[in-house]
Amino acid sequence: MYQEVILDHYKHPHGRGLRDGDAEVHHVNPTCGDEITLRVKYDGTRIEDVSYEGQGCSISQASASVLNDLLVGKDLAEAQRIQETFLELMQSKGKIEPDDAMEEVLEDAVAFSGVSKYPARVKCALLSWMAWKDATAQALDAGADAERKTA
Amino acid sequence: MTQLPGLLDTEAIRKDFPILDRQVHDGRKLVYLDNAATSQKPRQVLDALSEYYERYNANVHRGVHVLAEEATALYEGARDKVAAFINAPSRDEVIFTKNASESLNLVANMLGWADEPYRVDSETEIVITEMEHHSNIVPWQLLAQRTGAKLKWFGLTDDGRLDLSNIDEIITEKTKIVSFVLVSNILGTVNPVEAIVRRAQEVGALVCVDASQAAPHMPLDVQALQADFVAFTGHKMCGPTGIGVLWGRQELLEDLPPFLGGGEMIETVSMHSSTYAPAPHKFEAGTPPIAQAVGLGAAIDYLDSIGMDKILAHEHALTEYAVQRLAEVPDLRIIGPTTAEDRGAAISFTLGDIHPHDVGQVLDEEGIAVRVGHHCARPVCLRYGIPATTRASFYLYSTPAEIDALVEGLEHVRNFFG
């Protein structure tokens, strides 16, 4: 479960710290107290930044770091595809062995495939990804509202 | 092997618990240190359960056939065993529930529906403590919300004890009920019952004691406690899940109204109204957990055969050894009393910045089962500014070698995440 890649991200997180954003969300995992505050910044449909601050287990914190690596700079549609692929892997109960195609999409995030065998820990791995999805929905809603107002 | 004064013959005792022979994760010996969550069950209890179903299974208090009579005798026999185990003045004061949570909810609901002088309403106050399990917080929050009563609580000191310095302001003439835990499931603290009971009696408040972490580990005498209600559960004391106990003083059980209605709890029923059976049946609506009660009776026989005072001494010796050994682990902070004095055998701790889930997972890979999280006592975590803890908890079959394994496992955790 604790792949070297995960421990690396846990000990040396990428993109950690809160920076300017279009929307901010705070998500918690009530069973273990993992917490994350996450902000997204969009330039049109391109993800300019995902910044975050949190506390929790190595799985939840490393997952946020991997998310930052994977999603920053991507177009929204591609980011959504990555998020859905990660969700599919995490909900697989250990039954999906990531193939080359999946590895190409998920890069470092395939290291979490072992976590999917532990039901209690899947939520830890998904915490930041659910926060990102929520923040993105809020940012896009706010953007749409602003457009309507200026129209 | 470490020899401590007061230890039980664990080599013999462990032979009674088949599960303790299990190996996990490719041949690692199971080190079960999650006894505060639930205890393991001896062969004697497992046999009683299967014998009940194989030979006696029937519904109780209903039929006239042989099995019904035998099942009733076994079920009521279990009540006698519980009554003797807690030194209850009468067997009719022992109510079977499904767990301690239900027992505590039952008390809250009796008082919520009661007439004077027991009635809890917007003019009255309920007192609990900050170290309660959620099962002794939420029922009282619900009662307070539904009746308008004010919920108050004792805070905690930095070393994990109840802060009783303002007891006269917390428990007042308005207090109707004081409900508190005898031994904390997260801090391990053994609370000073006498001081609280004395003040409650001064103002005429009822006292309810959550003995879930006491009944399995020490002699429990409800008369000596001088409480009005005592709640505990079977599965933490070698019994099966699905059986709990509420003991209540007879005169209260006579006066207070039932909570759940149904079969078994009635005297007569017409379409307009019903009258109720005397306690304890008044509070046992529906088919009760019969096999589970029989299993609890067998668990009590088992514990009695070893002796609760000897179990207490065994766990005290283990706890003393454990707090000493854990103090050797760098960055380890015990949450709760740091000595074995007035302390039960559940020890919570943090390990530097390593999240308890990570601690628990790596220990599990070594075969060591501990509990991680907030232990259904989240206010305690908030009080000490921590998200969660790791908890090791011992029982009559735990050994010093298992504590050594835990300490080694924690070293491994530190290296892994260091």
Interface residues (C-beta under 8 A of the other chain):
Chain A: M1 Y2 L7 Y10 T31 C32 G33 D34 E35 Q55 G56 C57 S58 I59 Y118 A120 R121 C124
Chain B: H355 P356 H357 D358 Q361 V362 V372 G373 H374 C381 P387 A388 F416 F417
